[in-house]
Amino acid sequence: MNVAASAGGRRVAAVLLEGVAAMLTALVLVCSLAVTPDLRSCDRNNAVHVMQVPEEFTMPAMCAMRGQAFLAETSIGQELANDERVKIMCVRHVTVGRRVT
């Protein structure tokens, strides 16, 4: 369930699942236009590089901004080829297994 709220005159969306904010993970895809001319077709399976931002987010906008910033801090982001494009995917975080403490 998506919920929109207003913050400082801007609409802000948060993802809620059963009353609890769902955590989002940012996936940064670097896609080659030679492989996928339509950026909408680029996914984890055909991207040149796939990186997962090591943070979790409740707000989709923050997820997208941090994904861009994360890429900008890497050598991959600083050395993009002319035929490469960036796609940020914010997906629900899924915990696999149990947490080790």
Z-matrix of the N, CA and C atoms (Angstrom, degrees):
N
C 1 1.444
C 2 1.514 1 108.82
N 3 1.309 2 119.05 1 125.83
C 4 1.461 3 123.48 2 177.45
C 5 1.514 4 109.35 3 -94.78
N 6 1.316 5 116.68 4 138.78
C 7 1.456 6 121.90 5 179.03
C 8 1.519 7 107.63 6 -126.34
N 9 1.315 8 116.94 7 130.54
C 10 1.468 9 120.92 8 178.67
C 11 1.517 10 108.64 9 -105.83
N 12 1.316 11 116.46 10 140.30
C 13 1.455 12 121.90 11 177.36
C 14 1.516 13 107.71 12 -134.10
N 15 1.311 14 116.83 13 166.25
C 16 1.452 15 121.06 14 179.29
C 17 1.519 16 108.97 15 -109.73
N 18 1.331 17 115.75 16 130.89
C 19 1.463 18 120.58 17 178.06
C 20 1.517 19 107.11 18 -133.83
N 21 1.313 20 116.11 19 111.30
C 22 1.458 21 119.95 20 179.42
C 23 1.516 22 112.80 21 61.58
N 24 1.321 23 117.76 22 34.55
C 25 1.450 24 121.52 23 179.09
C 26 1.528 25 113.79 24 85.08
N 27 1.324 26 117.78 25 -4.93
C 28 1.465 27 120.90 26 178.53
C 29 1.518 28 109.56 27 -104.57
N 30 1.323 29 114.35 28 146.49
C 31 1.458 30 118.68 29 176.16
C 32 1.522 31 108.12 30 -82.98
N 33 1.312 32 116.01 31 131.51
C 34 1.453 33 122.21 32 -179.57
C 35 1.518 34 107.77 33 -123.13
N 36 1.322 35 116.70 34 132.07
C 37 1.470 36 120.32 35 -179.45
C 38 1.516 37 109.89 36 -107.01
N 39 1.291 38 115.95 37 138.09
C 40 1.462 39 122.17 38 173.93
C 41 1.519 40 107.63 39 -127.48
N 42 1.298 41 116.07 40 145.92
C 43 1.457 42 120.99 41 -179.36
C 44 1.513 43 107.80 42 -97.59
N 45 1.334 44 116.01 43 125.47
C 46 1.458 45 120.78 44 179.12
C 47 1.515 46 110.23 45 -120.13
N 48 1.301 47 115.87 46 138.05
C 49 1.455 48 122.39 47 174.06
C 50 1.518 49 107.31 48 -123.94
N 51 1.306 50 116.51 49 116.23
C 52 1.456 51 122.36 50 178.25
C 53 1.529 52 111.56 51 50.52
N 54 1.340 53 117.12 52 43.05
C 55 1.448 54 121.37 53 176.62
C 56 1.517 55 115.36 54 81.17
N 57 1.332 56 118.24 55 -1.70
C 58 1.457 57 122.25 56 -179.78
C 59 1.521 58 107.94 57 -116.33
N 60 1.321 59 116.42 58 136.38
C 61 1.462 60 120.11 59 179.47
C 62 1.517 61 109.80 60 -63.52
N 63 1.328 62 116.28 61 127.31
C 64 1.457 63 121.34 62 177.29
C 65 1.514 64 108.68 63 -80.62
N 66 1.295 65 116.78 64 138.58
C 67 1.448 66 121.06 65 -180.00
C 68 1.520 67 109.20 66 -86.78
N 69 1.326 68 115.73 67 137.20
C 70 1.451 69 122.33 68 179.70
C 71 1.519 70 109.91 69 -109.17
N 72 1.309 71 115.68 70 146.39
C 73 1.452 72 123.15 71 174.51
C 74 1.516 73 107.97 72 -116.95
N 75 1.331 74 117.03 73 136.27
C 76 1.464 75 121.25 74 179.08
C 77 1.522 76 109.49 75 -91.60
N 78 1.327 77 115.80 76 126.44
C 79 1.458 78 122.18 77 171.24
C 80 1.513 79 107.04 78 -108.29
N 81 1.317 80 116.14 79 127.98
C 82 1.455 81 121.95 80 179.73
C 83 1.525 82 107.31 81 -104.13
N 84 1.328 83 115.81 82 118.35
C 85 1.455 84 121.21 83 179.43
C 86 1.520 85 108.94 84 -109.75
N 87 1.321 86 116.53 85 129.33
C 88 1.459 87 121.58 86 171.91
C 89 1.515 88 105.32 87 -105.19
N 90 1.328 89 115.98 88 116.85
C 91 1.457 90 121.90 89 -171.77
C 92 1.522 91 110.94 90 -113.45
N 93 1.311 92 116.31 91 141.09
C 94 1.457 93 121.97 92 177.40
C 95 1.522 94 109.06 93 -93.31
N 96 1.334 95 116.22 94 129.76
C 97 1.462 96 119.86 95 177.80
C 98 1.528 97 111.13 96 -66.48
N 99 1.333 98 117.59 97 -21.74
C 100 1.461 99 120.79 98 176.88
C 101 1.527 100 110.75 99 -69.36
N 102 1.326 101 116.27 100 -33.32
C 103 1.472 102 121.14 101 -179.39
C 104 1.519 103 110.89 102 -87.86
N 105 1.331 104 116.80 103 -46.18
C 106 1.466 105 122.13 104 -178.61
C 107 1.531 106 109.19 105 -130.43
N 108 1.338 107 117.53 106 86.97
C 109 1.474 108 120.14 107 179.94
C 110 1.533 109 112.82 108 -59.03
N 111 1.327 110 116.41 109 -31.08
C 112 1.463 111 121.09 110 176.87
C 113 1.528 112 107.43 111 -96.00
N 114 1.331 113 116.90 112 111.73
C 115 1.462 114 121.34 113 -175.92
C 116 1.526 115 112.08 114 -58.43
N 117 1.327 116 117.53 115 -27.02
C 118 1.466 117 119.97 116 178.33
C 119 1.525 118 112.17 117 -63.86
N 120 1.346 119 116.51 118 -23.38
C 121 1.463 120 120.94 119 -179.90
C 122 1.524 121 112.75 120 -83.61
N 123 1.313 122 116.80 121 -11.97
C 124 1.464 123 120.51 122 -178.83
C 125 1.527 124 109.41 123 -71.87
N 126 1.323 125 116.25 124 131.75
C 127 1.462 126 121.26 125 176.87
C 128 1.525 127 109.16 126 -143.31
N 129 1.318 128 116.30 127 -173.28
C 130 1.466 129 121.46 128 -177.74
C 131 1.525 130 112.69 129 -60.62
N 132 1.335 131 117.05 130 -27.07
C 133 1.462 132 120.65 131 -175.25
C 134 1.522 133 114.04 132 -82.02
N 135 1.333 134 118.44 133 -25.91
C 136 1.458 135 119.42 134 -176.66
C 137 1.531 136 113.69 135 -119.02
N 138 1.321 137 118.54 136 6.43
C 139 1.464 138 121.63 137 177.49
C 140 1.522 139 110.02 138 -73.86
N 141 1.324 140 115.77 139 149.92
C 142 1.465 141 121.50 140 177.69
C 143 1.530 142 109.48 141 -70.45
N 144 1.336 143 116.97 142 -41.01
C 145 1.465 144 123.12 143 177.93
C 146 1.520 145 108.38 144 -135.28
N 147 1.330 146 116.35 145 141.42
C 148 1.463 147 122.38 146 174.80
C 149 1.524 148 107.17 147 -130.85
N 150 1.327 149 115.97 148 125.30
C 151 1.464 150 121.06 149 178.22
C 152 1.520 151 109.23 150 -128.77
N 153 1.315 152 115.91 151 144.23
C 154 1.460 153 121.22 152 175.62
C 155 1.518 154 108.11 153 -109.26
N 156 1.323 155 116.20 154 126.11
C 157 1.461 156 121.15 155 178.23
C 158 1.530 157 107.33 156 -70.77
N 159 1.339 158 117.37 157 129.28
C 160 1.477 159 120.01 158 -175.81
C 161 1.529 160 113.43 159 -80.61
N 162 1.317 161 116.82 160 44.25
C 163 1.463 162 122.92 161 177.02
C 164 1.521 163 107.59 162 -138.86
N 165 1.327 164 116.21 163 164.58
C 166 1.456 165 121.92 164 174.60
C 167 1.520 166 108.02 165 -121.88
N 168 1.330 167 116.05 166 149.79
C 169 1.456 168 121.78 167 -174.54
C 170 1.519 169 110.27 168 -134.51
N 171 1.330 170 116.17 169 151.69
C 172 1.464 171 120.53 170 173.09
C 173 1.510 172 110.82 171 -101.77
N 174 1.332 173 117.12 172 -22.77
C 175 1.458 174 121.93 173 -177.02
C 176 1.533 175 110.20 174 -105.38
N 177 1.336 176 118.39 175 125.88
C 178 1.465 177 120.66 176 178.89
C 179 1.530 178 113.54 177 -57.92
N 180 1.323 179 117.57 178 -37.92
C 181 1.469 180 120.15 179 179.97
C 182 1.529 181 111.28 180 -63.93
N 183 1.318 182 116.61 181 -41.66
C 184 1.467 183 120.30 182 178.77
C 185 1.526 184 110.21 183 -66.94
N 186 1.303 185 116.44 184 -37.74
C 187 1.459 186 121.66 185 177.43
C 188 1.531 187 110.40 186 -59.31
N 189 1.317 188 116.75 187 -47.25
C 190 1.464 189 121.20 188 -178.83
C 191 1.531 190 111.47 189 -66.47
N 192 1.332 191 117.06 190 -42.15
C 193 1.466 192 119.95 191 -179.57
C 194 1.524 193 111.56 192 -65.70
N 195 1.322 194 116.84 193 -43.15
C 196 1.472 195 119.88 194 179.66
C 197 1.523 196 110.93 195 -68.70
N 198 1.331 197 117.42 196 -31.86
C 199 1.462 198 119.91 197 175.51
C 200 1.516 199 110.95 198 -62.66
N 201 1.328 200 117.16 199 -43.56
C 202 1.465 201 121.20 200 177.67
C 203 1.522 202 110.95 201 -64.61
N 204 1.314 203 117.19 202 -43.96
C 205 1.464 204 121.09 203 -179.40
C 206 1.526 205 111.06 204 -64.69
N 207 1.329 206 116.23 205 -40.11
C 208 1.466 207 120.83 206 179.00
C 209 1.524 208 110.02 207 -59.89
N 210 1.334 209 116.89 208 -46.59
C 211 1.460 210 120.70 209 179.32
C 212 1.524 211 111.10 210 -62.80
N 213 1.328 212 117.54 211 -41.17
C 214 1.465 213 121.66 212 -177.84
C 215 1.526 214 112.32 213 -61.94
N 216 1.329 215 116.67 214 -26.09
C 217 1.462 216 121.12 215 -179.26
C 218 1.525 217 113.00 216 -82.77
N 219 1.321 218 118.30 217 -6.34
C 220 1.465 219 121.42 218 -177.01
C 221 1.523 220 111.21 219 -101.98
N 222 1.325 221 115.68 220 160.84
C 223 1.465 222 120.00 221 176.55
C 224 1.530 223 110.40 222 -67.06
N 225 1.317 224 117.32 223 -30.15
C 226 1.469 225 120.63 224 177.60
C 227 1.521 226 109.73 225 -62.62
N 228 1.308 227 117.20 226 -45.16
C 229 1.463 228 121.49 227 179.87
C 230 1.512 229 112.99 228 -68.42
N 231 1.311 230 117.01 229 -31.02
C 232 1.459 231 121.14 230 -178.75
C 233 1.522 232 112.74 231 -82.70
N 234 1.333 233 116.87 232 -14.31
C 235 1.465 234 120.82 233 -177.13
C 236 1.531 235 112.16 234 -123.74
N 237 1.326 236 117.22 235 38.46
C 238 1.463 237 120.47 236 178.79
C 239 1.528 238 110.51 237 -63.80
N 240 1.321 239 115.96 238 137.54
C 241 1.462 240 120.93 239 176.36
C 242 1.527 241 109.46 240 -75.76
N 243 1.322 242 116.48 241 163.33
C 244 1.469 243 121.31 242 -179.72
C 245 1.522 244 112.73 243 -62.42
N 246 1.331 245 117.18 244 -28.30
C 247 1.468 246 119.78 245 -178.09
C 248 1.528 247 112.47 246 -98.99
N 249 1.330 248 117.95 247 16.16
C 250 1.459 249 121.32 248 178.86
C 251 1.529 250 110.41 249 -107.26
N 252 1.313 251 115.44 250 142.83
C 253 1.462 252 122.54 251 177.80
C 254 1.525 253 108.72 252 -129.27
N 255 1.314 254 115.85 253 157.73
C 256 1.458 255 121.63 254 -176.88
C 257 1.522 256 109.86 255 -110.13
N 258 1.311 257 114.95 256 137.50
C 259 1.464 258 121.61 257 176.17
C 260 1.528 259 107.08 258 -130.42
N 261 1.322 260 116.75 259 127.58
C 262 1.462 261 122.18 260 177.58
C 263 1.519 262 107.55 261 -104.91
N 264 1.314 263 116.34 262 123.46
C 265 1.466 264 121.43 263 176.82
C 266 1.522 265 108.23 264 -112.22
N 267 1.311 266 116.65 265 127.11
C 268 1.456 267 121.39 266 175.44
C 269 1.520 268 107.25 267 -105.71
N 270 1.311 269 115.13 268 110.61
C 271 1.461 270 120.86 269 -175.37
C 272 1.519 271 109.51 270 -116.81
N 273 1.320 272 115.07 271 153.62
C 274 1.458 273 119.65 272 176.98
C 275 1.514 274 109.84 273 -61.22
N 276 1.314 275 114.96 274 133.38
C 277 1.467 276 120.87 275 178.35
C 278 1.525 277 108.58 276 -73.34
N 279 1.306 278 115.94 277 127.16
C 280 1.464 279 121.07 278 178.08
C 281 1.511 280 108.47 279 -117.21
N 282 1.310 281 116.16 280 122.68
C 283 1.455 282 120.75 281 178.78
C 284 1.516 283 108.59 282 -84.01
N 285 1.313 284 115.80 283 126.97
C 286 1.458 285 121.15 284 179.19
C 287 1.522 286 107.35 285 -108.13
N 288 1.306 287 116.70 286 126.59
C 289 1.462 288 119.61 287 -179.17
C 290 1.503 289 110.79 288 76.23
N 291 1.324 290 114.88 289 -153.91
C 292 1.462 291 118.60 290 -179.76
C 293 1.511 292 109.66 291 -120.93
N 294 1.288 293 115.66 292 158.41
C 295 1.449 294 122.27 293 -178.88
C 296 1.522 295 109.08 294 -79.25
N 297 1.315 296 117.08 295 135.02
C 298 1.454 297 122.08 296 178.43
C 299 1.521 298 108.17 297 -98.31
N 300 1.343 299 116.34 298 128.01
C 301 1.459 300 119.54 299 -179.39
C 302 1.500 301 110.74 300 -120.33
